[in-house]
Amino acid sequence: MLGKIVEVIIDRPLGSYHPVYKDLYYPVNYGYILGIIAKDGEEQDAYVLGIDYPISKFTGKVAAIIHRTDDIEDKWVVVPINMHLTKEEILKQIEFQEKYFDIEIILDNK
Protein backbone atom coordinates (compact mmCIF):
# COMPACT_ATOMS: atom_id res chain seq x y z
CA MET A 1 0.00 0.00 0.00
CA LEU A 2 2.97 2.33 0.27
CA GLY A 3 2.63 5.17 -2.23
CA LYS A 4 -1.07 4.51 -2.89
CA ILE A 5 -3.63 7.32 -2.81
CA VAL A 6 -6.32 6.80 -0.16
CA GLU A 7 -9.09 8.73 1.54
CA VAL A 8 -9.04 8.91 5.33
CA ILE A 9 -12.23 9.53 7.30
CA ILE A 10 -11.18 11.47 10.39
CA ASP A 11 -12.89 10.35 13.58
CA ARG A 12 -10.33 11.88 15.96
CA PRO A 13 -9.45 15.32 14.61
CA LEU A 14 -6.40 17.27 15.71
CA GLY A 15 -7.12 18.72 19.16
CA SER A 16 -9.51 15.97 20.26
CA TYR A 17 -9.16 13.30 22.95
CA HIS A 18 -9.42 9.51 22.74
CA PRO A 19 -13.01 8.35 23.39
CA VAL A 20 -11.93 5.77 26.02
CA TYR A 21 -8.54 7.00 27.28
CA LYS A 22 -9.65 10.53 28.13
CA ASP A 23 -6.13 11.85 28.78
CA LEU A 24 -4.84 10.83 25.32
CA TYR A 25 -4.73 14.05 23.28
CA TYR A 26 -4.49 13.93 19.46
CA PRO A 27 -1.93 16.46 18.16
CA VAL A 28 -2.58 15.16 14.61
CA ASN A 29 -5.64 14.11 12.63
CA TYR A 30 -6.41 10.39 12.99
CA GLY A 31 -8.98 8.19 11.36
CA TYR A 32 -9.60 5.19 9.16
CA ILE A 33 -9.73 4.14 5.52
CA LEU A 34 -13.22 3.08 4.55
CA GLY A 35 -13.42 -0.37 3.00
CA ILE A 36 -9.91 -1.58 3.90
CA ILE A 37 -10.07 -4.07 6.76
CA ALA A 38 -7.03 -4.39 9.02
CA LYS A 39 -5.84 -7.47 10.94
CA ASP A 40 -7.98 -6.49 13.94
CA GLY A 41 -11.17 -6.83 11.84
CA GLU A 42 -11.80 -3.07 11.84
CA GLU A 43 -11.15 -0.54 9.10
CA GLN A 44 -7.50 0.43 8.64
CA ASP A 45 -6.37 3.19 11.03
CA ALA A 46 -4.31 6.08 9.71
CA TYR A 47 -2.47 9.13 10.96
CA VAL A 48 -2.76 12.17 8.69
CA LEU A 49 0.43 14.23 8.90
CA GLY A 50 1.22 17.51 7.19
CA ILE A 51 -2.15 19.13 7.94
CA ASP A 52 -2.03 21.41 10.98
CA TYR A 53 -5.74 22.04 11.54
CA PRO A 54 -8.72 19.75 12.30
CA ILE A 55 -10.31 18.09 9.25
CA SER A 56 -13.13 15.60 8.63
CA LYS A 57 -11.61 13.71 5.69
CA PHE A 58 -8.43 13.75 3.68
CA THR A 59 -7.09 12.31 0.44
CA GLY A 60 -3.36 11.71 0.31
CA LYS A 61 -0.66 9.09 -0.18
CA VAL A 62 0.41 6.35 2.19
CA ALA A 63 3.92 7.53 3.10
CA ALA A 64 4.68 4.97 5.80
CA ILE A 65 3.40 1.98 7.70
CA ILE A 66 3.80 1.87 11.46
CA HIS A 67 4.33 -1.82 12.13
CA ARG A 68 3.58 -2.69 15.74
CA THR A 69 5.64 -5.75 16.60
CA ASP A 70 3.75 -6.26 19.87
CA ASP A 71 0.20 -5.69 18.60
CA ILE A 72 -2.07 -7.18 15.94
CA GLU A 73 -2.58 -4.03 13.93
CA ASP A 74 -0.43 -1.65 11.94
CA LYS A 75 -1.14 2.04 11.41
CA TRP A 76 -0.71 3.90 8.14
CA VAL A 77 0.73 7.40 7.75
CA VAL A 78 -1.02 9.45 5.07
CA VAL A 79 0.40 12.78 3.87
CA PRO A 80 -0.19 15.32 1.09
CA ILE A 81 0.83 13.80 -2.25
CA ASN A 82 4.07 15.79 -2.67
CA MET A 83 5.21 15.56 0.96
CA HIS A 84 8.12 13.39 2.10
CA LEU A 85 8.92 12.81 5.78
CA THR A 86 11.82 11.06 7.47
CA LYS A 87 11.33 8.34 10.08
CA GLU A 88 12.38 10.85 12.73
CA GLU A 89 9.81 13.43 11.57
CA ILE A 90 7.07 10.80 11.60
CA LEU A 91 8.03 9.44 15.02
CA LYS A 92 8.02 12.91 16.55
CA GLN A 93 4.38 13.40 15.47
CA ILE A 94 3.02 9.96 16.36
CA GLU A 95 4.89 9.15 19.56
CA PHE A 96 1.99 10.48 21.67
CA GLN A 97 0.27 7.15 20.96
CA GLU A 98 2.98 4.86 19.58
CA LYS A 99 5.21 5.25 22.66
CA TYR A 100 3.12 2.48 24.22
CA PHE A 101 4.13 -0.03 21.52
CA ASP A 102 7.25 -1.51 19.97
CA ILE A 103 7.19 -0.14 16.44
CA GLU A 104 9.04 -0.20 13.16
CA ILE A 105 8.47 2.60 10.64
CA ILE A 106 8.43 1.37 7.04
CA LEU A 107 8.82 4.25 4.58
CA ASP A 108 7.74 4.71 0.98
CA ASN A 109 11.15 5.30 -0.56
CA LYS A 110 9.76 6.61 -3.86
N, CA, C and O atoms as CSV, one atom per row, in Angstrom:
chain,resi,resn,atom,element,x,y,z
A,1,MET,N,N,0.806,-1.214,0.000
A,1,MET,CA,C,0.000,0.000,0.000
A,1,MET,C,C,0.844,1.271,0.000
A,1,MET,O,O,0.325,2.358,-0.253
A,2,LEU,N,N,2.120,1.146,0.277
A,2,LEU,CA,C,2.973,2.331,0.274
A,2,LEU,C,C,2.895,3.040,-1.072
A,2,LEU,O,O,2.999,2.414,-2.127
A,3,GLY,N,N,2.709,4.365,-1.016
A,3,GLY,CA,C,2.631,5.170,-2.226
A,3,GLY,C,C,1.242,5.271,-2.826
A,3,GLY,O,O,1.027,6.076,-3.733
A,4,LYS,N,N,0.296,4.482,-2.350
A,4,LYS,CA,C,-1.071,4.507,-2.889
A,4,LYS,C,C,-1.827,5.731,-2.387
A,4,LYS,O,O,-1.559,6.236,-1.297
A,5,ILE,N,N,-2.769,6.198,-3.190
A,5,ILE,CA,C,-3.631,7.320,-2.810
A,5,ILE,C,C,-4.872,6.748,-2.127
A,5,ILE,O,O,-5.533,5.857,-2.661
A,6,VAL,N,N,-5.175,7.272,-0.944
A,6,VAL,CA,C,-6.321,6.799,-0.159
A,6,VAL,C,C,-7.073,7.985,0.431
A,6,VAL,O,O,-6.548,9.094,0.528
A,7,GLU,N,N,-8.310,7.722,0.819
A,7,GLU,CA,C,-9.091,8.735,1.535
A,7,GLU,C,C,-9.252,8.288,2.983
A,7,GLU,O,O,-9.661,7.159,3.253
A,8,VAL,N,N,-8.928,9.179,3.904
A,8,VAL,CA,C,-9.041,8.910,5.331
A,8,VAL,C,C,-10.248,9.657,5.880
A,8,VAL,O,O,-10.389,10.864,5.683
A,9,ILE,N,N,-11.118,8.926,6.572
A,9,ILE,CA,C,-12.234,9.528,7.304
A,9,ILE,C,C,-11.709,9.819,8.703
A,9,ILE,O,O,-11.277,8.907,9.409
A,10,ILE,N,N,-11.745,11.068,9.099
A,10,ILE,CA,C,-11.179,11.469,10.392
A,10,ILE,C,C,-12.248,11.343,11.479
A,10,ILE,O,O,-13.279,12.014,11.444
A,11,ASP,N,N,-11.970,10.461,12.448
A,11,ASP,CA,C,-12.891,10.349,13.583
A,11,ASP,C,C,-12.278,10.881,14.879
A,11,ASP,O,O,-12.959,10.972,15.900
A,12,ARG,N,N,-10.999,11.230,14.833
A,12,ARG,CA,C,-10.326,11.884,15.961
A,12,ARG,C,C,-9.507,13.041,15.399
A,12,ARG,O,O,-8.309,12.899,15.154
A,13,PRO,N,N,-10.153,14.181,15.198
A,13,PRO,CA,C,-9.450,15.323,14.609
A,13,PRO,C,C,-8.395,15.908,15.551
A,13,PRO,O,O,-8.465,15.751,16.770
A,14,LEU,N,N,-7.438,16.571,14.959
A,14,LEU,CA,C,-6.404,17.275,15.712
A,14,LEU,C,C,-7.074,18.097,16.810
A,14,LEU,O,O,-8.027,18.831,16.549
A,15,GLY,N,N,-6.572,17.971,18.036
A,15,GLY,CA,C,-7.125,18.722,19.163
A,15,GLY,C,C,-8.160,17.964,19.964
A,15,GLY,O,O,-8.648,18.471,20.974
A,16,SER,N,N,-8.509,16.752,19.536
A,16,SER,CA,C,-9.511,15.970,20.265
A,16,SER,C,C,-8.828,14.998,21.232
A,16,SER,O,O,-7.602,14.897,21.278
A,17,TYR,N,N,-9.653,14.292,21.997
A,17,TYR,CA,C,-9.163,13.299,22.949
A,17,TYR,C,C,-9.727,11.930,22.604
A,17,TYR,O,O,-10.799,11.822,22.008
A,18,HIS,N,N,-9.001,10.890,22.981
A,18,HIS,CA,C,-9.419,9.511,22.740
A,18,HIS,C,C,-10.767,9.268,23.425
A,18,HIS,O,O,-10.973,9.740,24.543
A,19,PRO,N,N,-11.684,8.546,22.785
A,19,PRO,CA,C,-13.009,8.346,23.386
A,19,PRO,C,C,-12.999,7.485,24.650
A,19,PRO,O,O,-13.907,7.608,25.472
A,20,VAL,N,N,-12.004,6.623,24.827
A,20,VAL,CA,C,-11.927,5.770,26.019
A,20,VAL,C,C,-10.857,6.264,26.979
A,20,VAL,O,O,-11.112,6.406,28.175
A,21,TYR,N,N,-9.657,6.528,26.462
A,21,TYR,CA,C,-8.537,6.997,27.276
A,21,TYR,C,C,-8.550,8.530,27.258
A,21,TYR,O,O,-7.872,9.162,26.449
A,22,LYS,N,N,-9.322,9.097,28.152
A,22,LYS,CA,C,-9.651,10.527,28.127
A,22,LYS,C,C,-8.460,11.468,28.228
A,22,LYS,O,O,-8.584,12.645,27.890
A,23,ASP,N,N,-7.307,10.982,28.684
A,23,ASP,CA,C,-6.132,11.848,28.777
A,23,ASP,C,C,-5.240,11.761,27.537
A,23,ASP,O,O,-4.199,12.416,27.480
A,24,LEU,N,N,-5.637,10.959,26.543
A,24,LEU,CA,C,-4.841,10.827,25.316
A,24,LEU,C,C,-5.295,11.873,24.301
A,24,LEU,O,O,-6.351,11.755,23.680
A,25,TYR,N,N,-4.460,12.900,24.158
A,25,TYR,CA,C,-4.726,14.048,23.279
A,25,TYR,C,C,-4.166,13.777,21.889
A,25,TYR,O,O,-3.055,13.261,21.759
A,26,TYR,N,N,-4.918,14.118,20.852
A,26,TYR,CA,C,-4.487,13.929,19.463
A,26,TYR,C,C,-3.906,15.222,18.889
A,26,TYR,O,O,-4.651,16.151,18.576
A,27,PRO,N,N,-2.569,15.287,18.750
A,27,PRO,CA,C,-1.934,16.463,18.159
A,27,PRO,C,C,-1.901,16.409,16.632
A,27,PRO,O,O,-1.378,17.314,15.983
A,28,VAL,N,N,-2.466,15.336,16.062
A,28,VAL,CA,C,-2.577,15.159,14.611
A,28,VAL,C,C,-3.978,14.639,14.310
A,28,VAL,O,O,-4.685,14.186,15.210
A,29,ASN,N,N,-4.372,14.705,13.053
A,29,ASN,CA,C,-5.638,14.110,12.633
A,29,ASN,C,C,-5.459,12.600,12.518
A,29,ASN,O,O,-4.423,12.123,12.056
A,30,TYR,N,N,-6.485,11.849,12.946
A,30,TYR,CA,C,-6.408,10.392,12.988
A,30,TYR,C,C,-7.757,9.822,12.578
A,30,TYR,O,O,-8.805,10.326,12.983
A,31,GLY,N,N,-7.721,8.784,11.784
A,31,GLY,CA,C,-8.984,8.191,11.359
A,31,GLY,C,C,-8.790,6.823,10.745
A,31,GLY,O,O,-7.915,6.061,11.154
A,32,TYR,N,N,-9.621,6.520,9.754
A,32,TYR,CA,C,-9.602,5.190,9.158
A,32,TYR,C,C,-9.879,5.284,7.660
A,32,TYR,O,O,-10.379,6.293,7.161
A,33,ILE,N,N,-9.540,4.206,6.964
A,33,ILE,CA,C,-9.734,4.141,5.525
A,33,ILE,C,C,-10.915,3.223,5.261
A,33,ILE,O,O,-10.846,2.015,5.489
A,34,LEU,N,N,-11.975,3.800,4.790
A,34,LEU,CA,C,-13.220,3.085,4.548
A,34,LEU,C,C,-12.990,1.948,3.553
A,34,LEU,O,O,-12.399,2.143,2.491
A,35,GLY,N,N,-13.468,0.762,3.918
A,35,GLY,CA,C,-13.417,-0.365,2.998
A,35,GLY,C,C,-12.150,-1.198,3.027
A,35,GLY,O,O,-12.091,-2.239,2.373
A,36,ILE,N,N,-11.129,-0.770,3.768
A,36,ILE,CA,C,-9.909,-1.576,3.903
A,36,ILE,C,C,-9.892,-2.118,5.333
A,36,ILE,O,O,-9.797,-1.357,6.296
A,37,ILE,N,N,-9.984,-3.434,5.453
A,37,ILE,CA,C,-10.069,-4.071,6.761
A,37,ILE,C,C,-8.664,-4.487,7.222
A,37,ILE,O,O,-7.922,-5.146,6.495
A,38,ALA,N,N,-8.332,-4.087,8.433
A,38,ALA,CA,C,-7.028,-4.390,9.024
A,38,ALA,C,C,-7.082,-5.753,9.730
A,38,ALA,O,O,-8.129,-6.398,9.782
A,39,LYS,N,N,-5.945,-6.168,10.264
A,39,LYS,CA,C,-5.842,-7.470,10.938
A,39,LYS,C,C,-6.731,-7.590,12.168
A,39,LYS,O,O,-7.062,-8.698,12.591
A,40,ASP,N,N,-7.122,-6.446,12.749
A,40,ASP,CA,C,-7.979,-6.492,13.935
A,40,ASP,C,C,-9.463,-6.612,13.581
A,40,ASP,O,O,-10.312,-6.634,14.472
A,41,GLY,N,N,-9.781,-6.692,12.280
A,41,GLY,CA,C,-11.168,-6.828,11.837
A,41,GLY,C,C,-11.892,-5.509,11.675
A,41,GLY,O,O,-13.053,-5.488,11.265
A,42,GLU,N,N,-11.232,-4.412,11.989
A,42,GLU,CA,C,-11.799,-3.072,11.845
A,42,GLU,C,C,-11.168,-2.402,10.624
A,42,GLU,O,O,-10.199,-2.903,10.053
A,43,GLU,N,N,-11.736,-1.261,10.237
A,43,GLU,CA,C,-11.146,-0.540,9.104
A,43,GLU,C,C,-9.755,-0.019,9.480
A,43,GLU,O,O,-9.468,0.288,10.637
A,44,GLN,N,N,-8.910,0.065,8.455
A,44,GLN,CA,C,-7.502,0.426,8.643
A,44,GLN,C,C,-7.351,1.817,9.249
A,44,GLN,O,O,-7.874,2.793,8.710
A,45,ASP,N,N,-6.634,1.909,10.371
A,45,ASP,CA,C,-6.374,3.186,11.032
A,45,ASP,C,C,-5.251,3.931,10.323
A,45,ASP,O,O,-4.343,3.326,9.753
A,46,ALA,N,N,-5.335,5.265,10.372
A,46,ALA,CA,C,-4.315,6.081,9.707
A,46,ALA,C,C,-4.110,7.406,10.435
A,46,ALA,O,O,-5.056,8.048,10.890
A,47,TYR,N,N,-2.849,7.785,10.525
A,47,TYR,CA,C,-2.474,9.130,10.963
A,47,TYR,C,C,-2.401,9.994,9.712
A,47,TYR,O,O,-1.865,9.564,8.691
A,48,VAL,N,N,-2.935,11.207,9.784
A,48,VAL,CA,C,-2.761,12.169,8.693
A,48,VAL,C,C,-1.772,13.219,9.184
A,48,VAL,O,O,-2.051,13.960,10.126
A,49,LEU,N,N,-0.617,13.271,8.535
A,49,LEU,CA,C,0.426,14.228,8.902
A,49,LEU,C,C,0.562,15.267,7.796
A,49,LEU,O,O,0.252,15.000,6.635
A,50,GLY,N,N,1.025,16.446,8.171
A,50,GLY,CA,C,1.217,17.509,7.193
A,50,GLY,C,C,0.038,18.457,7.080
A,50,GLY,O,O,0.063,19.380,6.265
A,51,ILE,N,N,-0.988,18.245,7.881
A,51,ILE,CA,C,-2.154,19.135,7.938
A,51,ILE,C,C,-2.254,19.609,9.381
A,51,ILE,O,O,-2.450,18.795,10.282
A,52,ASP,N,N,-2.123,20.910,9.615
A,52,ASP,CA,C,-2.027,21.413,10.985
A,52,ASP,C,C,-3.306,22.054,11.520
A,52,ASP,O,O,-3.259,22.954,12.358
A,53,TYR,N,N,-4.444,21.578,11.027
A,53,TYR,CA,C,-5.741,22.038,11.535
A,53,TYR,C,C,-6.706,20.849,11.476
A,53,TYR,O,O,-6.486,19.917,10.703
A,54,PRO,N,N,-7.777,20.871,12.289
A,54,PRO,CA,C,-8.722,19.752,12.301
A,54,PRO,C,C,-9.450,19.622,10.962
A,54,PRO,O,O,-9.852,20.617,10.361
A,55,ILE,N,N,-9.610,18.380,10.508
A,55,ILE,CA,C,-10.311,18.092,9.254
A,55,ILE,C,C,-11.285,16.939,9.478
A,55,ILE,O,O,-11.226,16.264,10.505
A,56,SER,N,N,-12.183,16.711,8.514
A,56,SER,CA,C,-13.130,15.602,8.634
A,56,SER,C,C,-12.818,14.458,7.672
A,56,SER,O,O,-13.219,13.319,7.912
A,57,LYS,N,N,-12.104,14.755,6.582
A,57,LYS,CA,C,-11.607,13.708,5.693
A,57,LYS,C,C,-10.438,14.263,4.906
A,57,LYS,O,O,-10.249,15.475,4.802
A,58,PHE,N,N,-9.643,13.329,4.344
A,58,PHE,CA,C,-8.425,13.749,3.677
A,58,PHE,C,C,-8.031,12.717,2.640
A,58,PHE,O,O,-8.095,11.515,2.896
A,59,THR,N,N,-7.625,13.183,1.471
A,59,THR,CA,C,-7.094,12.305,0.436
A,59,THR,C,C,-5.617,12.593,0.285
A,59,THR,O,O,-5.219,13.735,0.055
A,60,GLY,N,N,-4.806,11.560,0.414
A,60,GLY,CA,C,-3.360,11.709,0.305
A,60,GLY,C,C,-2.713,10.367,0.032
A,60,GLY,O,O,-3.396,9.381,-0.242
A,61,LYS,N,N,-1.376,10.336,0.107
A,61,LYS,CA,C,-0.658,9.092,-0.180
A,61,LYS,C,C,-0.183,8.433,1.110
A,61,LYS,O,O,0.105,9.102,2.102
A,62,VAL,N,N,-0.110,7.122,1.070
A,62,VAL,CA,C,0.408,6.345,2.189
A,62,VAL,C,C,1.931,6.470,2.137
A,62,VAL,O,O,2.584,5.882,1.275
A,63,ALA,N,N,2.488,7.248,3.078
A,63,ALA,CA,C,3.924,7.530,3.097
A,63,ALA,C,C,4.698,6.557,3.972
A,63,ALA,O,O,5.909,6.399,3.811
A,64,ALA,N,N,4.001,5.902,4.901
A,64,ALA,CA,C,4.679,4.974,5.804
A,64,ALA,C,C,3.665,4.034,6.435
A,64,ALA,O,O,2.468,4.313,6.493
A,65,ILE,N,N,4.185,2.922,6.901
A,65,ILE,CA,C,3.404,1.979,7.696
A,65,ILE,C,C,4.088,1.882,9.051
A,65,ILE,O,O,5.299,1.677,9.136
A,66,ILE,N,N,3.305,2.030,10.100
A,66,ILE,CA,C,3.798,1.866,11.458
A,66,ILE,C,C,3.489,0.418,11.835
A,66,ILE,O,O,2.349,0.074,12.149
A,67,HIS,N,N,4.508,-0.410,11.799
A,67,HIS,CA,C,4.328,-1.824,12.134
A,67,HIS,C,C,4.543,-1.997,13.626
A,67,HIS,O,O,5.632,-1.744,14.140
A,68,ARG,N,N,3.502,-2.427,14.314
A,68,ARG,CA,C,3.584,-2.692,15.744
A,68,ARG,C,C,3.974,-4.157,15.932
A,68,ARG,O,O,3.195,-5.059,15.623
A,69,THR,N,N,5.172,-4.385,16.433
A,69,THR,CA,C,5.637,-5.755,16.596
A,69,THR,C,C,4.991,-6.452,17.787
A,69,THR,O,O,5.045,-7.677,17.891
A,70,ASP,N,N,4.386,-5.690,18.679
A,70,ASP,CA,C,3.751,-6.264,19.868
A,70,ASP,C,C,2.235,-6.052,19.885
A,70,ASP,O,O,1.618,-6.035,20.950
A,71,ASP,N,N,1.641,-5.890,18.701
A,71,ASP,CA,C,0.198,-5.687,18.597
A,71,ASP,C,C,-0.260,-6.300,17.276
A,71,ASP,O,O,0.555,-6.544,16.386
A,72,ILE,N,N,-1.542,-6.543,17.151
A,72,ILE,CA,C,-2.066,-7.185,15.944
A,72,ILE,C,C,-2.180,-6.226,14.757
A,72,ILE,O,O,-2.132,-6.653,13.603
A,73,GLU,N,N,-2.330,-4.942,15.041
A,73,GLU,CA,C,-2.584,-4.029,13.930
A,73,GLU,C,C,-1.434,-3.077,13.644
A,73,GLU,O,O,-0.654,-2.722,14.528
A,74,ASP,N,N,-1.355,-2.678,12.391
A,74,ASP,CA,C,-0.429,-1.651,11.942
A,74,ASP,C,C,-1.218,-0.366,11.724
A,74,ASP,O,O,-2.437,-0.402,11.557
A,75,LYS,N,N,-0.536,0.745,11.727
A,75,LYS,CA,C,-1.145,2.040,11.415
A,75,LYS,C,C,-0.498,2.555,10.138
A,75,LYS,O,O,0.675,2.285,9.881
A,76,TRP,N,N,-1.246,3.286,9.348
A,76,TRP,CA,C,-0.706,3.899,8.141
A,76,TRP,C,C,-0.505,5.380,8.380
A,76,TRP,O,O,-1.235,5.992,9.159
A,77,VAL,N,N,0.475,5.955,7.717
A,77,VAL,CA,C,0.731,7.397,7.749
A,77,VAL,C,C,0.388,7.937,6.369
A,77,VAL,O,O,0.971,7.526,5.366
A,78,VAL,N,N,-0.567,8.865,6.330
A,78,VAL,CA,C,-1.020,9.451,5.074
A,78,VAL,C,C,-0.659,10.935,5.088
A,78,VAL,O,O,-0.890,11.636,6.073
A,79,VAL,N,N,-0.086,11.398,3.972
A,79,VAL,CA,C,0.398,12.775,3.872
A,79,VAL,C,C,-0.050,13.385,2.548
A,79,VAL,O,O,-0.493,12.660,1.658
A,80,PRO,N,N,0.058,14.713,2.403
A,80,PRO,CA,C,-0.188,15.321,1.094
A,80,PRO,C,C,0.696,14.661,0.031
A,80,PRO,O,O,1.816,14.243,0.323
A,81,ILE,N,N,0.199,14.572,-1.174
A,81,ILE,CA,C,0.827,13.801,-2.249
A,81,ILE,C,C,2.299,14.147,-2.479
A,81,ILE,O,O,3.093,13.242,-2.737
A,82,ASN,N,N,2.685,15.395,-2.397
A,82,ASN,CA,C,4.071,15.786,-2.669
A,82,ASN,C,C,4.948,15.897,-1.422
A,82,ASN,O,O,6.070,16.397,-1.497
A,83,MET,N,N,4.447,15.436,-0.282
A,83,MET,CA,C,5.210,15.557,0.961
A,83,MET,C,C,6.034,14.296,1.215
A,83,MET,O,O,5.580,13.180,0.962
A,84,HIS,N,N,7.240,14.492,1.712
A,84,HIS,CA,C,8.121,13.394,2.102
A,84,HIS,C,C,8.607,13.663,3.521
A,84,HIS,O,O,9.090,14.755,3.818
A,85,LEU,N,N,8.480,12.674,4.395
A,85,LEU,CA,C,8.918,12.807,5.779
A,85,LEU,C,C,9.941,11.727,6.101
A,85,LEU,O,O,9.895,10.628,5.549
A,86,THR,N,N,10.859,12.050,6.995
A,86,THR,CA,C,11.822,11.056,7.471
A,86,THR,C,C,11.171,10.251,8.596
A,86,THR,O,O,10.123,10.626,9.121
A,87,LYS,N,N,11.813,9.138,8.954
A,87,LYS,CA,C,11.326,8.341,10.081
A,87,LYS,C,C,11.291,9.179,11.355
A,87,LYS,O,O,10.363,9.068,12.156
A,88,GLU,N,N,12.300,10.009,11.530
A,88,GLU,CA,C,12.378,10.853,12.727
A,88,GLU,C,C,11.235,11.861,12.771
A,88,GLU,O,O,10.647,12.093,13.828
A,89,GLU,N,N,10.920,12.457,11.627
A,89,GLU,CA,C,9.815,13.429,11.572
A,89,GLU,C,C,8.480,12.748,11.870
A,89,GLU,O,O,7.629,13.308,12.561
A,90,ILE,N,N,8.308,11.546,11.345
A,90,ILE,CA,C,7.069,10.800,11.601
A,90,ILE,C,C,6.976,10.438,13.076
A,90,ILE,O,O,5.948,10.674,13.711
A,91,LEU,N,N,8.044,9.865,13.624
A,91,LEU,CA,C,8.034,9.440,15.019
A,91,LEU,C,C,7.717,10.593,15.964
A,91,LEU,O,O,6.968,10.417,16.924
A,92,LYS,N,N,8.268,11.747,15.706
A,92,LYS,CA,C,8.022,12.912,16.553
A,92,LYS,C,C,6.528,13.246,16.628
A,92,LYS,O,O,6.040,13.685,17.669
A,93,GLN,N,N,5.808,13.038,15.524
A,93,GLN,CA,C,4.384,13.398,15.467
A,93,GLN,C,C,3.455,12.307,15.978
A,93,GLN,O,O,2.329,12.597,16.381
A,94,ILE,N,N,3.907,11.057,15.967
A,94,ILE,CA,C,3.016,9.961,16.362
A,94,ILE,C,C,3.362,9.343,17.712
A,94,ILE,O,O,2.641,8.470,18.196
A,95,GLU,N,N,4.451,9.784,18.321
A,95,GLU,CA,C,4.887,9.150,19.557
A,95,GLU,C,C,3.895,9.326,20.705
A,95,GLU,O,O,3.953,8.570,21.676
A,96,PHE,N,N,2.996,10.291,20.625
A,96,PHE,CA,C,1.988,10.484,21.665
A,96,PHE,C,C,1.191,9.203,21.887
A,96,PHE,O,O,0.731,8.949,23.001
A,97,GLN,N,N,1.022,8.399,20.853
A,97,GLN,CA,C,0.273,7.146,20.961
A,97,GLN,C,C,1.178,5.916,20.777
A,97,GLN,O,O,0.987,4.894,21.437
A,98,GLU,N,N,2.140,6.024,19.894
A,98,GLU,CA,C,2.982,4.862,19.584
A,98,GLU,C,C,4.040,4.570,20.636
A,98,GLU,O,O,4.690,3.526,20.588
A,99,LYS,N,N,4.221,5.491,21.598
A,99,LYS,CA,C,5.206,5.245,22.661
A,99,LYS,C,C,4.826,4.057,23.534
A,99,LYS,O,O,5.654,3.545,24.287
A,100,TYR,N,N,3.581,3.622,23.434
A,100,TYR,CA,C,3.118,2.482,24.215
A,100,TYR,C,C,3.377,1.143,23.521
A,100,TYR,O,O,3.072,0.089,24.079
A,101,PHE,N,N,3.933,1.177,22.320
A,101,PHE,CA,C,4.135,-0.027,21.517
A,101,PHE,C,C,5.573,-0.109,21.014
A,101,PHE,O,O,6.292,0.889,20.977
A,102,ASP,N,N,5.972,-1.306,20.633
A,102,ASP,CA,C,7.253,-1.511,19.974
A,102,ASP,C,C,6.976,-1.406,18.478
A,102,ASP,O,O,6.256,-2.235,17.923
A,103,ILE,N,N,7.542,-0.394,17.823
A,103,ILE,CA,C,7.192,-0.143,16.435
A,103,ILE,C,C,8.391,-0.130,15.510
A,103,ILE,O,O,9.532,0.074,15.924
A,104,GLU,N,N,8.091,-0.355,14.248
A,104,GLU,CA,C,9.035,-0.203,13.160
A,104,GLU,C,C,8.346,0.689,12.127
A,104,GLU,O,O,7.194,0.445,11.770
A,105,ILE,N,N,9.031,1.703,11.654
A,105,ILE,CA,C,8.465,2.596,10.644
A,105,ILE,C,C,9.001,2.165,9.275
A,105,ILE,O,O,10.208,2.172,9.032
A,106,ILE,N,N,8.069,1.789,8.385
A,106,ILE,CA,C,8.426,1.374,7.042
A,106,ILE,C,C,8.046,2.503,6.095
A,106,ILE,O,O,6.870,2.841,5.963
A,107,LEU,N,N,9.042,3.086,5.436
A,107,LEU,CA,C,8.816,4.254,4.577
A,107,LEU,C,C,8.585,3.886,3.123
A,107,LEU,O,O,9.057,2.857,2.639
A,108,ASP,N,N,7.845,4.754,2.436
A,108,ASP,CA,C,7.739,4.706,0.982
A,108,ASP,C,C,8.973,5.417,0.460
A,108,ASP,O,O,9.080,6.636,0.595
A,109,ASN,N,N,9.879,4.711,-0.114
A,109,ASN,CA,C,11.145,5.303,-0.565
A,109,ASN,C,C,11.087,5.868,-1.977
A,109,ASN,O,O,12.128,6.111,-2.587
A,110,LYS,N,N,9.898,6.078,-2.501
A,110,LYS,CA,C,9.762,6.610,-3.860
A,110,LYS,C,C,9.773,8.113,-3.838
A,110,LYS,O,O,9.668,8.747,-4.888
